[in-house]
Amino acid sequence: MKSFVDYSSNSDFSIHNIPFGVAVFNKEYIGCCTRIGDQVIDLATLYDLGYFEDIEGLDDNVFEAYTINEFIELGKPVTNAVRTKIQTLLQEGSILSKDQKTIEEAFYDLDKVKMMMPVHIPNYTDFYSSIEHATNVGKMFRDPANALLPNWKHLPVGYHGRASSIVVSGTEINRPKGQMKPADADKPVFGPCKQLDFELEMAFIINKNTEMGENISTKDAEDAIFGMVVFNDWSARDIQSWEYVPLGPFLAKNFGSSISPWVVTLEALEPFRTTSPVQDPEVLDYLKFEGDKNYDINLEVYIQPENGDQNLICESNYKHMYWNMTQQLAHHTVNGCNVEVGDLYASGTISGSDPKSFGSMLELTWRGQNPLSLSNGEERKFIEDNDTVTMKAWAEKDGVRVGFGEVSGKIIPAL
């Protein structure tokens, strides 16, 4: 496929992608959109001008909504048809390529729009599914010889997080405050977090509602997953280490998480499927799956200090995940837990075996023992005020590139 829209060969947003998001156009109105290269396309306008009139099941202009929830709830027969139609319209020689009036009305330069939260997220779950990350944490905080807890290889460990504080890329995050217990103190102290961290993650978004008592099998899981985003699970390590016993993360996590503004469909990621790591011991029947369920997605993390340059500090890959999305969703619902359209399920920190691929400052600096050196001469054990953390993700194979853009967030001082 070749588009009539010019874009760079290394653009994340090729004609093979066709992601979905929500933007403010002309500082006037909000609507659903897609993107090719650096052009953002107003889908509500394309609908009004009749470009989707042949798609069965798309009876209303759901693109006028402030989120993509209404659109993705229509299900994959409709959403895939829309995505395919957009690809056709963007090809050279298409009807749209010759409709200059519509192009002028519906196409916007990227710097002329403001990206918004793409989905309303009713519920959020965070998993802990990278064996390298779990092993590193186990070595640091428990017995290095028995880093993984007994349940880890038998089920996708996870916890229910806070959906209200998930924000879109570009939103500033206040340093959290809370209780911490210094190692040399006999009681906790209160104040701003001193060990603020990021966690490099991906997340998937659900396109259907289920009833309590229902479950989604690994076989059916992909039909319930609309697409994916890049996810930064900001973490206050010193607050976390004091509060997490016995119930796990709380204030150390719920102050803010950041997502990329473009939702990339599973269909766009199809060419980048890859085999999963061997799971030993064998999992229970409800967690078994067939086919390639992991994805070869390159990941990078950058730190930019105030008035400084970006520093590449991590290069990882989503293919490292021990537990895949179908297993995560099957486990999440096997007890009858109902899901809702827009639910977001994060992977947990993604780390590889190489120290450069560790997906958190906790691991990269090994709990602050080995500070990172930045290009301006500064060092970092954890994230400091006015640092900006940016994560990028893309897949590339046989000349086809599909990416997510980036998720970026700046830490500002505690209130």
C-alpha positions as CSV (number, residue, x, y, z in Angstrom):
1,M,0.0,0.0,0.0
2,K,1.2,3.5,-0.9
3,S,-0.6,6.6,0.4
4,F,-1.2,9.9,-1.3
5,V,-0.1,11.5,2.1
6,D,3.6,12.0,2.3
7,Y,5.3,10.8,5.4
8,S,8.8,9.7,6.5
9,S,9.9,6.1,6.0
10,N,10.5,5.9,9.8
11,S,7.1,7.3,10.8
12,D,5.3,5.3,13.4
13,F,2.1,6.2,11.6
14,S,2.3,4.5,8.2
15,I,-0.7,3.4,6.2
16,H,-0.2,0.0,7.8
17,N,-1.1,1.4,11.2
18,I,-4.3,3.5,11.3
19,P,-4.6,4.0,15.0
20,F,-7.5,5.7,16.8
21,G,-7.5,8.6,19.2
22,V,-9.4,11.8,20.3
23,A,-8.3,15.3,19.5
24,V,-9.3,19.0,19.9
25,F,-9.6,20.5,16.5
26,N,-9.2,24.2,15.9
27,K,-9.4,24.7,19.6
28,E,-13.1,24.4,19.1
29,Y,-14.5,20.9,19.1
30,I,-13.5,17.4,20.2
31,G,-13.8,14.3,18.0
32,C,-12.4,10.9,17.2
33,C,-9.5,10.7,14.8
34,T,-6.8,8.7,13.1
35,R,-3.4,9.6,12.0
36,I,-1.1,9.0,9.0
37,G,2.4,10.5,9.1
38,D,1.9,14.0,10.7
39,Q,-1.6,14.4,9.5
40,V,-4.5,13.9,12.0
41,I,-7.8,13.0,10.3
42,D,-11.2,14.1,11.7
43,L,-13.3,10.9,11.4
44,A,-16.6,12.7,12.4
45,T,-16.2,14.9,9.3
46,L,-15.5,11.9,7.0
47,Y,-18.6,10.2,8.4
48,D,-20.8,13.3,7.8
49,L,-19.5,13.5,4.2
50,G,-20.6,9.9,3.5
51,Y,-17.3,8.1,3.4
52,F,-18.4,5.4,5.8
53,E,-22.0,5.0,4.6
54,D,-21.3,1.5,3.2
55,I,-20.2,0.0,6.5
56,E,-22.9,-2.2,8.0
57,G,-23.4,-1.5,11.7
58,L,-22.1,2.0,11.7
59,D,-25.5,3.6,11.9
60,D,-24.6,6.7,14.0
61,N,-21.7,9.2,13.9
62,V,-19.9,7.7,17.0
63,F,-16.9,9.7,16.0
64,E,-18.5,12.9,17.5
65,A,-18.0,11.4,20.9
66,Y,-15.3,12.6,23.4
67,T,-13.8,9.1,23.6
68,I,-13.5,6.1,21.3
69,N,-15.5,3.9,23.7
70,E,-18.7,4.1,21.7
71,F,-16.8,3.2,18.5
72,I,-14.9,0.2,19.9
73,E,-18.0,-1.2,21.6
74,L,-19.4,-1.8,18.1
75,G,-17.1,-4.8,17.9
76,K,-14.4,-5.9,15.5
77,P,-16.7,-6.6,12.5
78,V,-17.4,-2.9,12.5
79,T,-14.1,-1.4,13.8
80,N,-12.0,-3.6,11.4
81,A,-14.2,-2.5,8.5
82,V,-13.7,1.1,9.4
83,R,-9.9,0.7,9.7
84,T,-9.8,-1.1,6.3
85,K,-11.9,1.6,4.7
86,I,-9.6,4.3,6.0
87,Q,-6.6,2.5,4.5
88,T,-8.4,2.3,1.2
89,L,-9.3,5.9,1.3
90,L,-5.7,6.9,2.0
91,Q,-4.2,5.0,-0.9
92,E,-3.0,6.7,-4.1
93,G,-5.7,7.2,-6.6
94,S,-8.5,6.8,-4.1
95,I,-11.7,8.8,-4.2
96,L,-10.6,10.8,-1.2
97,S,-7.2,11.6,-2.8
98,K,-9.1,13.5,-5.4
99,D,-11.5,15.3,-3.0
100,Q,-9.5,18.4,-2.1
101,K,-12.4,20.0,-0.3
102,T,-12.7,17.1,2.1
103,I,-9.0,17.0,2.6
104,E,-8.9,20.6,3.6
105,E,-11.9,20.1,5.9
106,A,-10.9,16.9,7.6
107,F,-7.0,16.8,7.6
108,Y,-5.0,18.7,10.2
109,D,-1.3,19.2,10.7
110,L,-0.3,17.5,13.9
111,D,0.8,20.7,15.6
112,K,-2.7,22.2,15.0
113,V,-4.5,19.7,17.2
114,K,-4.3,18.8,20.9
115,M,-4.5,15.1,21.7
116,M,-6.9,14.0,24.5
117,M,-7.4,10.9,26.6
118,P,-8.5,8.4,23.9
119,V,-10.8,6.3,26.1
120,H,-12.8,6.5,29.3
121,I,-11.3,3.9,31.5
122,P,-13.8,2.4,34.0
123,N,-11.4,-0.1,35.5
124,Y,-7.6,-0.6,35.5
125,T,-5.5,-3.6,36.4
126,D,-1.8,-3.8,36.5
127,F,0.0,-7.1,36.0
128,Y,3.5,-8.3,37.0
129,S,4.3,-10.4,33.9
130,S,8.0,-9.9,33.0
131,I,10.0,-12.7,34.6
132,E,13.2,-10.7,34.3
133,H,11.6,-7.8,36.2
134,A,10.1,-10.0,38.9
135,T,13.4,-11.8,39.3
136,N,15.3,-8.6,39.7
137,V,12.9,-7.3,42.3
138,G,13.0,-10.6,44.1
139,K,16.8,-10.5,44.2
140,M,16.8,-7.0,45.6
141,F,14.2,-7.3,48.3
142,R,14.1,-11.1,49.1
143,D,16.2,-14.1,48.7
144,P,18.4,-13.9,45.6
145,A,18.4,-17.7,45.4
146,N,14.6,-17.8,45.4
147,A,13.7,-14.6,43.7
148,L,10.3,-15.6,42.4
149,L,7.5,-16.3,44.9
150,P,6.0,-19.8,44.6
151,N,2.8,-18.6,42.7
152,W,4.6,-16.5,40.0
153,K,5.0,-19.2,37.3
154,H,1.5,-20.6,37.9
155,L,-0.6,-17.4,37.3
156,P,-0.4,-13.9,36.0
157,V,0.1,-11.9,39.2
158,G,-1.8,-8.5,39.2
159,Y,-3.6,-5.9,41.3
160,H,-6.5,-3.5,40.7
161,G,-5.3,0.0,40.3
162,R,-6.8,3.5,40.2
163,A,-8.4,4.5,36.9
164,S,-9.2,8.1,37.8
165,S,-5.5,9.2,37.8
166,I,-4.5,7.8,34.4
167,V,-3.7,10.7,32.2
168,V,-2.7,11.3,28.6
169,S,0.9,12.0,27.5
170,G,2.1,15.5,28.2
171,T,0.2,15.8,31.5
172,E,2.5,16.9,34.3
173,I,2.6,14.7,37.4
174,N,3.1,16.1,40.9
175,R,5.6,14.3,43.1
176,P,3.5,12.3,45.6
177,K,3.7,12.6,49.3
178,G,3.2,9.8,51.8
179,Q,4.6,7.8,54.6
180,M,8.1,6.3,54.3
181,K,10.3,4.5,56.8
182,P,14.0,5.1,56.4
183,A,16.2,2.1,57.0
184,D,17.8,3.8,60.0
185,A,14.5,5.0,61.6
186,D,12.3,3.2,64.1
187,K,9.1,4.8,62.9
188,P,7.8,6.3,59.6
189,V,8.1,9.9,58.4
190,F,5.8,11.9,56.2
191,G,6.8,14.0,53.2
192,P,7.5,14.0,49.4
193,C,8.6,10.8,47.9
194,K,12.4,10.6,47.5
195,Q,12.6,7.5,45.3
196,L,10.3,8.3,42.4
197,D,10.4,5.9,39.5
198,F,8.9,5.1,36.2
199,E,7.8,1.6,35.0
200,L,8.0,0.8,31.3
201,E,4.8,-1.0,30.3
202,M,2.3,-1.6,27.5
203,A,-1.4,-1.9,28.1
204,F,-4.4,-3.3,26.3
205,I,-8.0,-1.9,26.1
206,I,-11.2,-3.9,26.1
207,N,-14.0,-3.5,23.6
208,K,-16.9,-5.3,25.2
209,N,-19.0,-5.7,28.4
210,T,-19.5,-9.0,30.1
211,E,-21.9,-10.1,32.9
212,M,-20.8,-11.2,36.3
213,G,-20.1,-14.9,36.2
214,E,-18.9,-14.9,32.6
215,N,-15.3,-15.6,31.7
216,I,-13.2,-15.0,28.6
217,S,-11.0,-17.8,27.4
218,T,-7.5,-17.5,25.9
219,K,-9.1,-18.6,22.6
220,D,-11.6,-15.7,22.7
221,A,-9.5,-13.1,24.4
222,E,-8.2,-11.3,21.3
223,D,-11.7,-10.6,20.1
224,A,-12.3,-8.7,23.3
225,I,-9.0,-6.7,22.9
226,F,-9.3,-3.6,20.7
227,G,-5.8,-2.4,20.8
228,M,-2.8,-1.2,22.8
229,V,-1.1,1.9,24.2
230,V,2.3,2.6,25.8
231,F,1.9,2.9,29.6
232,N,4.1,4.6,32.3
233,D,3.2,3.3,35.7
234,W,4.8,6.0,37.9
235,S,5.9,4.5,41.2
236,A,7.0,5.9,44.6
237,R,9.4,3.2,45.7
238,D,10.0,4.4,49.3
239,I,6.3,4.8,49.9
240,Q,5.7,1.4,48.3
241,S,8.3,-0.5,50.4
242,W,6.6,0.7,53.6
243,E,2.9,0.3,52.6
244,Y,2.8,-2.8,50.4
245,V,2.6,-5.4,53.2
246,P,0.2,-7.2,53.4
247,L,-2.1,-5.9,50.6
248,G,0.2,-4.6,47.9
249,P,0.5,-1.2,46.0
250,F,-1.7,1.7,47.2
251,L,-0.5,5.3,47.5
252,A,2.8,4.5,45.8
253,K,0.9,3.9,42.5
254,N,-2.4,5.7,42.5
255,F,-1.1,9.3,42.2
256,G,-0.7,9.0,38.4
257,S,-0.1,6.8,35.4
258,S,0.5,8.1,31.8
259,I,-0.7,6.6,28.5
260,S,0.1,7.4,24.9
261,P,-2.7,9.1,23.0
262,W,-3.0,6.7,20.0
263,V,-4.6,3.2,20.4
264,V,-2.9,0.8,18.0
265,T,-5.2,-2.1,17.0
266,L,-4.2,-5.7,17.3
267,E,-4.9,-6.0,13.6
268,A,-2.1,-3.5,12.9
269,L,0.3,-5.5,15.1
270,E,-0.6,-8.8,13.3
271,P,2.7,-8.9,11.2
272,F,4.7,-8.6,14.4
273,R,3.5,-11.7,16.3
274,T,6.2,-13.8,17.8
275,T,6.5,-16.9,19.9
276,S,6.1,-16.7,23.7
277,P,8.8,-17.8,26.2
278,V,8.6,-21.4,27.2
279,Q,6.5,-21.7,30.4
280,D,7.8,-24.2,32.9
281,P,6.1,-25.7,34.8
282,E,3.1,-26.3,32.5
283,V,0.2,-24.0,33.2
284,L,-3.3,-25.1,34.1
285,D,-5.7,-25.8,31.3
286,Y,-7.5,-22.4,31.4
287,L,-4.2,-20.6,30.8
288,K,-3.1,-22.7,27.9
289,F,-3.1,-21.1,24.4
290,E,-2.4,-21.9,20.8
291,G,-0.3,-19.8,18.3
292,D,2.0,-16.9,18.7
293,K,0.6,-14.5,21.3
294,N,3.6,-12.3,22.0
295,Y,4.5,-9.2,19.9
296,D,7.9,-8.0,18.8
297,I,7.6,-4.3,19.8
298,N,10.7,-2.2,20.4
299,L,10.7,0.0,23.5
300,E,12.9,2.9,24.6
301,V,12.9,5.2,27.6
302,Y,14.5,8.6,27.8
303,I,15.2,11.0,30.7
304,Q,15.4,14.7,30.0
305,P,16.5,17.0,32.9
306,E,15.2,20.6,32.9
307,N,17.2,22.6,30.3
308,G,19.0,19.5,29.2
309,D,19.0,16.9,26.4
310,Q,17.1,13.6,26.2
311,N,19.2,10.7,27.5
312,L,18.4,7.2,26.2
313,I,18.5,5.0,29.3
314,C,16.6,1.8,28.4
315,E,16.1,-0.3,25.3
316,S,13.7,-3.2,25.8
317,N,11.1,-5.3,23.9
318,Y,7.5,-6.4,24.6
319,K,8.3,-9.9,23.4
320,H,10.1,-10.6,26.7
321,M,6.7,-11.0,28.5
322,Y,6.3,-14.3,30.2
323,W,2.5,-14.0,30.5
324,N,0.8,-12.8,27.4
325,M,-2.4,-10.8,27.0
326,T,-4.7,-13.7,26.4
327,Q,-3.5,-15.4,29.6
328,Q,-3.9,-12.2,31.5
329,L,-7.5,-11.7,30.4
330,A,-8.4,-15.3,30.9
331,H,-7.0,-15.3,34.4
332,H,-8.6,-12.0,35.2
333,T,-12.1,-13.3,34.3
334,V,-11.9,-17.0,35.2
335,N,-13.5,-16.2,38.6
336,G,-16.5,-14.5,36.9
337,C,-15.2,-10.9,37.1
338,N,-17.0,-8.8,34.6
339,V,-15.2,-6.5,32.2
340,E,-16.3,-3.2,30.7
341,V,-15.7,-1.3,27.5
342,G,-12.6,0.8,27.9
343,D,-11.1,-1.3,30.7
344,L,-7.3,-1.0,30.7
345,Y,-4.9,-3.8,31.6
346,A,-1.2,-3.0,31.9
347,S,1.6,-5.5,31.5
348,G,3.7,-4.7,34.4
349,T,7.3,-3.5,34.0
350,I,8.9,-4.9,30.9
351,S,12.6,-5.9,31.4
352,G,14.9,-8.0,29.4
353,S,18.0,-10.0,30.4
354,D,20.4,-7.3,29.4
355,P,20.9,-4.6,32.1
356,K,20.3,-1.9,29.4
357,S,16.8,-3.4,28.9
358,F,15.7,-3.0,32.5
359,G,12.4,-1.1,32.6
360,S,12.7,0.9,35.8
361,M,15.1,3.1,37.6
362,L,14.9,0.6,40.5
363,E,16.6,-2.0,38.3
364,L,18.7,0.3,36.1
365,T,20.5,1.8,39.2
366,W,20.0,-1.4,41.3
367,R,18.0,0.4,44.0
368,G,20.2,3.5,43.7
369,Q,23.5,1.8,44.1
370,N,24.7,2.5,40.6
371,P,23.5,5.9,39.5
372,L,23.0,6.8,35.8
373,S,25.2,9.5,34.3
374,L,23.4,12.0,32.1
375,S,24.9,14.0,29.2
376,N,24.9,17.2,31.2
377,G,27.1,15.7,33.9
378,E,24.3,15.1,36.4
379,E,23.5,11.7,37.9
380,R,20.2,10.0,38.6
381,K,19.4,7.3,41.2
382,F,15.6,8.0,40.8
383,I,13.5,10.7,39.0
384,E,14.0,14.3,40.2
385,D,11.7,17.3,40.0
386,N,11.4,18.8,36.5
387,D,12.7,15.6,34.9
388,T,10.7,14.5,31.8
389,V,10.4,10.8,31.1
390,T,9.5,9.7,27.6
391,M,8.7,6.2,26.4
392,K,8.6,5.2,22.7
393,A,7.3,2.0,21.1
394,W,7.3,0.6,17.5
395,A,7.4,-2.6,15.5
396,E,9.2,-3.0,12.2
397,K,9.5,-5.9,9.8
398,D,10.0,-6.4,6.1
399,G,9.8,-2.6,5.4
400,V,6.6,-2.2,7.4
401,R,6.6,0.0,10.5
402,V,3.8,0.4,13.0
403,G,4.4,2.5,16.1
404,F,2.7,4.1,19.0
405,G,4.4,7.5,19.1
406,E,5.3,8.3,22.7
407,V,4.1,8.8,26.2
408,S,5.8,11.6,28.0
409,G,5.4,13.1,31.4
410,K,7.2,15.7,33.5
411,I,7.5,15.4,37.3
412,I,6.8,18.7,39.1
413,P,7.3,19.4,42.8
414,A,4.8,18.1,45.4
415,L,1.9,20.3,46.2
